[in-house]
Amino acid sequence: MILPELQQPPPFLMPISDVFSLHQGRAVLWAGAIERGEVRKGDEVEIVGLDGGGCGVVTDIDALGTRVNQAGAGMHVGLVMRGARVHDGRRGHVLVAPGSMGAHTYFTADIKLLSEEEGGRDILPGDRLLFHVHTAAVWGAVTLPHGLDAVPPLGQATVAVTLDKPLGLEEGRRFAFRHHGRAAGTGTVTRLLAQ
């Protein structure tokens, strides 16, 4: 008899939306919505992205004022961690299962611009856009494919992106971007690149 293969649950991922110092700085609470996977008291988690980073052990989980032993995807929680300091992370970082995600600044992406009425404008080589990924907003430059002079409103293209700061990224990650202060389009990371 052949047994069906058990599916591994997806690795834990929680974008940080806020950080609170507790007990005169002796503990830190990281708040956010769990995007996938689950976390339990005693689990080690890694802080990824921007200029910080580090690891800590979850000592307490607060789910809307109720202490719980574990939490899963879709729950809004606060995680208290031992070994992490308040300056190790902030809004825009992500908490992940150790080793499941890295911080990257350079990637390719398929982008699609909004219509001109919705805020889409021509994107030219080297244009700087504000990328919204998880809870982060980071500036970056766009490189268009060889032979393409611009991506017009409602246009689509595969572009290379160089961010000013590293973000926790993975292939398939969706994002939005702004151009000249207005919502301009969406995209999906297709490949992470070494710089």
C-alpha positions in Angstrom: 0.0 0.0 0.0 1.3 3.4 -1.0 0.7 6.1 1.5 0.0 9.7 0.3 2.9 12.0 0.8 2.3 14.4 3.6 2.4 18.0 2.6 4.8 20.2 4.6 3.1 23.3 6.0 4.4 26.5 4.4 7.2 28.2 6.4 6.1 30.9 8.9 6.0 34.5 7.5 4.7 37.6 9.3 5.4 41.1 8.0 6.0 43.4 11.0 3.5 46.3 11.2 4.6 47.7 14.6 7.2 47.2 17.4 6.7 47.9 21.1 9.2 47.9 23.9 7.9 46.2 27.0 9.0 46.2 30.7 11.4 49.2 30.4 13.1 47.6 27.3 13.6 44.1 28.7 11.2 42.6 26.1 10.0 43.5 22.6 6.6 42.8 21.1 6.5 42.5 17.3 3.0 43.0 15.9 1.6 41.9 12.5 -0.7 39.6 10.6 0.6 36.1 10.0 0.7 35.6 6.2 1.4 31.9 6.1 2.5 29.0 8.3 2.2 29.0 12.1 4.3 29.9 15.1 4.4 28.4 18.6 5.8 29.5 21.9 9.4 28.3 21.9 9.9 28.6 18.1 13.0 30.4 16.8 12.2 33.1 14.3 14.4 35.3 12.1 14.1 39.0 11.4 14.8 39.7 7.7 15.1 42.9 5.6 16.0 46.5 5.6 19.0 47.4 7.7 18.4 45.1 10.7 18.2 41.4 11.3 18.7 38.8 13.9 17.0 35.9 15.6 14.9 35.4 18.7 12.8 32.8 20.5 9.1 33.4 20.8 8.3 33.5 24.5 4.7 34.7 24.3 1.9 35.1 21.7 -0.8 37.7 22.1 -3.8 37.3 19.8 -6.0 40.4 20.3 -5.5 40.5 24.1 -5.6 36.7 24.6 -2.5 34.7 25.3 -2.2 31.7 23.1 0.3 28.9 22.6 0.3 29.0 18.8 -1.0 31.1 16.0 -1.5 30.6 12.3 -2.1 32.3 9.0 -4.7 35.1 9.0 -4.3 35.9 12.7 -3.2 39.3 14.0 -0.8 38.8 16.8 2.0 40.2 18.9 5.0 38.0 19.4 7.3 38.6 22.4 10.8 37.3 21.7 13.8 36.6 23.8 17.1 37.4 22.3 15.8 40.2 20.0 16.2 43.9 20.7 13.8 46.7 19.7 16.3 48.1 17.1 16.7 44.7 15.4 13.6 45.3 13.4 10.8 47.7 12.5 7.8 48.1 10.2 8.9 46.7 6.8 10.9 43.8 8.2 9.5 40.3 8.2 9.6 37.5 10.8 10.2 34.2 9.2 11.2 30.6 10.0 15.0 30.6 10.1 16.6 30.3 6.7 13.3 30.3 4.8 13.7 33.8 3.2 16.6 36.1 2.5 17.0 39.9 2.1 17.5 41.0 -1.5 18.0 44.3 -3.4 18.1 43.1 -7.0 15.5 41.0 -8.8 13.5 40.7 -12.0 9.7 41.2 -12.0 6.8 41.1 -14.3 5.0 44.5 -14.0 1.7 45.8 -15.2 0.9 49.5 -15.2 -2.5 51.0 -14.3 -4.4 53.1 -16.8 -3.6 56.8 -17.1 -6.9 57.6 -15.4 -5.9 55.3 -12.5 -2.4 56.9 -12.1 -0.3 55.0 -14.6 2.4 57.0 -16.4 5.2 56.0 -18.8 8.0 54.3 -17.0 11.4 55.1 -18.6 14.8 53.4 -18.1 16.2 54.4 -14.7 13.0 55.8 -13.3 12.7 55.6 -9.5 9.7 54.0 -8.1 8.4 53.5 -4.6 7.9 49.7 -4.1 5.4 48.5 -1.5 6.3 44.9 -0.4 4.8 43.4 2.7 4.6 46.4 5.1 7.7 48.1 3.6 8.0 51.0 1.3 11.4 51.2 -0.4 12.7 53.3 -3.3 14.3 51.5 -6.3 15.3 52.0 -9.9 13.9 50.1 -12.9 16.0 48.8 -15.8 13.9 48.1 -18.9 14.6 45.2 -21.3 17.0 45.9 -24.2 15.2 47.7 -27.0 12.3 48.9 -24.9 12.2 52.7 -24.5 9.2 53.0 -22.1 6.4 51.0 -20.5 3.1 52.9 -21.2 0.0 53.0 -19.0 -1.7 49.6 -19.2 1.6 48.2 -20.5 3.3 45.1 -19.2 7.0 44.2 -19.2 9.7 42.1 -17.5 12.1 44.6 -15.8 15.1 44.5 -13.5 14.7 46.3 -10.1 17.4 47.6 -7.9 16.2 48.5 -4.4 17.9 51.1 -2.2 17.5 48.8 0.8 17.2 45.0 1.0 13.8 43.5 1.6 12.7 40.0 2.6 11.8 38.7 -0.9 11.0 35.4 -2.7 10.0 34.4 -6.2 6.3 34.8 -6.7 6.0 37.7 -4.2 3.5 40.3 -5.3 4.0 44.0 -4.8 2.6 47.4 -5.8 4.5 50.5 -6.8 4.1 54.3 -7.0 5.5 56.6 -9.6 5.6 60.4 -9.2 3.6 60.1 -6.0 0.7 58.1 -7.4 -0.3 54.5 -7.4 1.1 53.3 -10.8 1.0 49.5 -11.0 1.6 46.0 -9.6 4.2 43.3 -10.1 5.4 39.9 -9.2 9.0 38.9 -8.4 10.1 36.4 -11.1 13.8 35.9 -10.2 16.1 36.9 -7.3 19.5 38.1 -8.6 23.0 38.5 -7.1 24.3 42.0 -7.4 
